[in-house]
Structures are given as structure tokens and as C-alpha cells.
């Protein structure tokens, strides 16, 4: 039963990061596009929604933080081996 449980965990994490993270980034792009300023045909500029642009930047920061954390998690053993710095307080052999 441990194998089935492990497969289920990997499947869930794969769905979250494999489909969820790009979807979150796509929402950020959509919010950024909706909040952007536009130039009309007569040359006037219509102001976009700054709240949507701000939300887009928050989403981009979350995506970047998740990617950075994942890279540090993957390389934690190597960083610890060469620098004796424990980035995460757990998961060391």
C-alpha cells in the first residue's frame, strides 16, 4: 500500500506544479493585460486598472518564489555539502 500512497502523492504534486503553476502564471498575465493602459484610435490614453496590475505582480512574485524555493530544495544537499549552510532545517542526511 506504500507504493500506491507514494504514487498518489507524486500525482498530486505533479498536478499542482505541472498544471497549477503555469495556470497561476496565465492568470497573472491575464490580470496584467486587463490592467494595462491602452492608446485609443484618436491618440488618447485610457488608464488601466492599477489594482489588476498590482494583483498580477503579486501573482508573478508568488510564482517566482515557488520556483526559487523548489530550486533551493533540489540543491539543498549540495549547498550544505559545499558551504555547511542549512537552507531548510530538515531533510539532511
DAMO-V354238 format. One record per backbone hydrogen bond with DSSP energy under -0.5 kcal/mol. CO is the residue of the C=O (numbers start at 1). NH is the residue of the N-H. Records with the same first field share a line. If there is no record, write none. Layout:
CO=NH + NH
This chain:
1=5
2=6
3=7
4=8
5=9
6=10
7=11
8=12
9=13
10=14
11=15
12=16
13=17
14=18
15=19 + 20
16=21
19=23
20=24
21=25
22=26
23=27
24=28
25=29
26=30
27=31
28=32
29=33
30=34
31=35
32=36
33=36
38=40 + 46
40=43
44=40 + 46
45=47
46=38
48=50
49=53
50=54
51=55
52=56
53=57
54=58
55=59
56=60
57=61
58=62
59=63
60=64
61=65
62=66
63=67
64=68
65=69
66=70
67=71
68=72
69=73
70=74
71=75
73=76
75=79
76=80
77=81
78=82
79=83 + 85
80=84
84=86
85=87
